[in-house]
Amino acid sequence: MAVIYEQTLKTEIKNDNKRVYILFGNDGYLKKMYTSKIASSCAEEDDIFNYQKFSGECDLQEVYDAVLQFPVMSEKKVVILSDYDFEKCSKSDFEKLCTIITDTPDSCVFILLYDVLEVVAKKNAKLTKLISCAEKNNGVAAQLDHRTASDLVKMLTNGALKRGCKFDNTAARYLIETSGEDINTLKNELDKLCFYVGKGEITKQTVDLVCVKTVEASVYTLSKQIIVCDMTAALKTLDELFYLKIEPIIILSTISGFYVDMYRTFVGKERAMTVPEIAKEFDYKNREFAIKNAVNDIKKFDFDKFTLSFDALRAADKSLKTFSSNPRTVLEQLVVKLGFIALKGESLD
């Protein structure tokens, strides 16, 4: 099984000689964008004869018939099947899907798209068989995951330049950290930023002023305030999260993740590992910035502080799951306890 990625897929589309495309991955924008590129090379979306799309609940025989039908007044047609659950379908339907892939003629391009349904490539025997069928019929399978941070930074800085604005790498990376890696979201935020500054420069302060932060970014800010023991700011941020009706367990989980990032970085540094080595060791693909940020955060931490912090996090988790405690009180007490541990290296209990 040979799964390709975005750069190779670009080349395959440019060569325009594939009959079958299997598209999956965690970046919805990329999957839709490349599906549109592939399909538009065959037919326009409003071409009822040469552009046909089916949902996962369809009858596969209808898909098969559509694939085998000759295009009307065109060299090629395109057939798209979205989110067909090959993991849960019957054995006969799975074999039918394999047949569709292997029988797709040169007059048709068949796209098996996983837009919403998640597909895990690792140790997936059924996916392996589908890809094998595609490869035998001049097809490819492409995993379209979020672009790397450096790719996204380049996209943002170049996009700003085209709009007449200046967006340096540091500020662009900050936008990614606070708004997430979804390309569609980043493009929307870039439009807002460029409209706001006109022909000026986009700074980190502009990002804070204009852009919407993800829950993870807001809790990340909360966590940073905790470790420097800025209780006034931390409790204010926590209040904002409750105002936004963020589930308490999500807030706790994200704070815990922040401490896990710090601890892994701490362990890595104790072993004299570099940031890239730590990121690779703990599988931080496309999230190396979390390790980079943690390098500064751990300077005031030792093993005892981590032990006390994780004890406090476990206690808060237990309290939230008993449903007998007030969630807001539990998290407010946790914030104070973690701040005290970071400052004094002692527990308040």
N, C-alpha and C positions, 0 to 999 in steps of 0.2 A: 504494500500500500504506500503510495507516494502522495502525501498531501502537500500542496504548494501554498504559498503565501502571497501577499498583495503584490509585491514587485514582479514575481513570476507571472501572476495572473494578468497584470498589465500587458506583459509581452504576449501572452497567449491570445488576449483579446485583440491586440494590435495585428497579430498574424491572421486572425479571423478564419481559423480552419477547424475549430472544435465543434463536435456535434452535441456533446453533453457537458454540462457544468453542474457540479454539486457545491453549493455555497452554504457555509455555516460559520459560526464564530460568535464572539461577544460584542461586535460593533455593528449595531443596527444600521447606522448611517452608511457604512462601507458596503454592507450587503445589498442595501437598496440601490446605492449608487452604481455598483457594478452590474446588478441585475438590469438596471435601466440601460446601461451602456451596451451590454450584450444584446438585449432585446431590440433596442433602437436600430442596431445594425441590420436587423432582419425586417422589422415592421414597426409602424407607429402604433401607439397604444389604442387608438380609435379604429384600427383596421380589424373589423370583426371577423375577417376570413383568415388573416395571417398572424394575428396576435390573440392567443387564447390562454386564459389563466384559470387554474383550478385550486380550490382550497383542500385542506387535509381531509375533509369529510366526503370527498367526491367518490364516485364510482371509478375505479382504475381502468375499467374497460373503455370509458369515455375518454380518458386521457390517452390510452393506447390508440384509439381510433383517431383522435386529433393529431397525434404524432405521425401517423401513417398517411394522413390525408395530404394530397399535393397542395402546395401554395397556389393562391389564385392571383394571376397576373403579377407574379413576383418570383424571384429565384429561390427565396427561402421564407419559411415561416418560423414562429417561435411559440413554444408551449411551456408555460411556467406552472409548476406544481409546488404550492407553498405549504410547509409545515405538515407534511404527511408523516404520521408517527409509525415509522417502520419497526420500532421496538415493540409496539403493542398490537400491531396488526396480525392477522392470521398468517399461517405459513403459506397458504395459497396466494394471499394478497402480496406478501413479500416477494414471492417468486414472480408474480405479475409485474411488480415494480422493477425487478431485475430484468425482465423481458423487455419492458418499455425502454430501459436504458440501452440494452444490447441491440434492440431492433430500430432505434432511432435512425432514420435514413439521412442521407447527405442533404436532402431538401429541407430539413428541419433542425432547429436548435432546441434542445430540451434542457430546461433549467430546473433543477431540484433545489428549491430555496428553503432554508430554515431561518425564517425571519423572527418568529416568536419562540417556537419550540427549541429548547436547548439540546444540542448534540455534543456528547462527550466523545472525543476521538480515541482517547487512550483505552486500549484493550476492548474495543468495540467490534465484535466479530461480524455483526450485521453490516455496520458501516464499512468495514473492510471489504465485504463481499460487494456492496454497491459500488465502491470505488474501483474494485477490480473489474466489474462489468463496464464501468465508464471508460477505464483505460483501454479495454479491449475494443471499444468502439470510438476511439479517438476523442476521449473525454478527459476531464480533469476534476479534481476535488480541491477546493480552496478554503482554507481556514482564515477568516477575516476578523482578526482580533484588534483591539485598540492599538493604535500606533504608539510607538515609543515616545517618551517624553521629548526627546530631541527632535523627532519628526513633527510632533505637534507644535513645538516652539517655532520651528521653521515655517510651518503652515501659518501660524498667527503673525509672525513678524513680516512675512512676505505679503500676507493678506492686508495687514495694516498699511504697508508701503504702497500697495496698489490703490488704497483709499486715500492716500496723501497724508498718512499719519506715521509717527515714529513709535515703535513698540520694541523696547530693548529686550534681550533674552531673559534677564532677571524678572522683569515684570510679566512677561509672557509665561514663564514657568510658574510664577505665583498664581496667575489666573488658572492654570491647569490644576494646581494643588488645591485651590479653593472652590473651583466650579466643576472639577471632575474631568475625565478623559473622553467623554462622549463628544464626537466631532460636531454633531448637529448643535449641541448646547454651546460649544466653544464658538462656532460660527455666529450664532445668535448673539452671544455676549460680545464678540468682536464688533459686530454691527452697532450694538448699543454704545460701545466705547468710542468708536470712530465718530459716530454721530454726536456724542457728547463733547469730544475734544476738538472737533472740526479738523483743522490741519495741524493740530498740536501734537504733543507727546503724551503717550499713555504711560502712567507710572503705577506703582503698587497702590498708591493712595487713590488713584482714579479707579482702579479695580475694586478697592474696598467701598468706594462711594457709589459705583454704578452697578456692579455685578451681583448676582444672586449666588450665595454660597451654598454648597451642599451641606447636608446634615453632618457628614463626616468632617467637613472643613470647620463648621461651627463648633463641633465637639473637640476638634483638634485645637482650636483657639482656647476653649475651656481648659483643656489638658495643659497647654502651655502656661496658662494663668495659674493653674494649680501648682505646678512644679517650681514656679518662682514665688509661690505663696502670696499672690495678689488676690486675697479673698474677696475684696470689694468687686473687682472686675469679674472674678470667677462666678460669684453668686449672681451677678447681673446677667452674665451670659447664660447661666443655667435658667434664670427666670425667662429669658427670651426664648429658650428652647421649649419650655413649658407653654409659653404663650403661643408658640407655633404648633402646639399639640403633638410634639414628638414623643413617641412611646418611651417611658422611662427605661425599659429594658434595652432599647436601642441606644439610648444615651450611655448606659452602663457598659454595654458591649463595645461601643466605640472608644470609650475611655480605657477599657481593658486592652483593646487592640493597640492603643497608643503606648501603654506600658509594656506590652509584649514586644512591640517594635524597639523600644528602648532597651529592654532586657537582652534581646537577640543581638543588638548592636554592642551592648556591654560585654556579652560573652565573646563576640567576635573580636573586639578590641583587646580583651584579655589574652586572646590567642594570637595577637599581632596580625590580624587579618585586615585587608583593605576594604573599603566600602563596596567595590564591585564583588569581592570575594564573599563578603557577608551576604550581599543581595543574592548571589548565586546559591550559596549554601542553604539559605532559608526560602528560596524560590520567590523572590520579590521581582518577578518579571514585570517590566514596565512601571515598577514602583520603587526604583532605587532611591528616589528622592526621599522616601520615608526613612531610609537608613541614613542618608546624608543629614537630614534634619535632626535625627536622634543623636548624632555624634556630639552636637553641642548640648543637647538636653541631658545627657548622662554625666556631664562633668561633675555635678554635685552629688551623684549617686554612687553608692557602694552596694555590696551584696545584701547587707542587713536592711538597708532602705527598701530594696526591691522586695525582700521577704515580707516586711511589714506592710508594704503597699499591696502586695498580692493577697495577704491575709484580709486586709480591709475590703478589697474588691470582692473576694469570695463571700465575706460576711454580708455585704450589700446585696450580692446576687441572691443569697439565701433568703434575706429579708424580703426582697421584691417578689420572690416566688412563693412565699407563704401567704400572700394576699392579706395579711393581717396588719401590715404596717402601711403608713402613709408613704407612697412612692416619693413625693416631693421631699418629705422629711428625711427619708433614707438617703437620697442623693445629696441633699444639702449637708447632712452629717458626713457623708463620704468625702465631699469636696474639702471640708475643713480638716478631716483626718488625714487625707492625702497631702494637703498643704503643710500640715504640721510635721508629718513624717519627712517630707522633702526638706523642710527647714531645719528641724531639730534631730532627725534620725530616731525619733521616739514615737510610740503609739499613744494616742489619747485615752485608750481604754484602760 
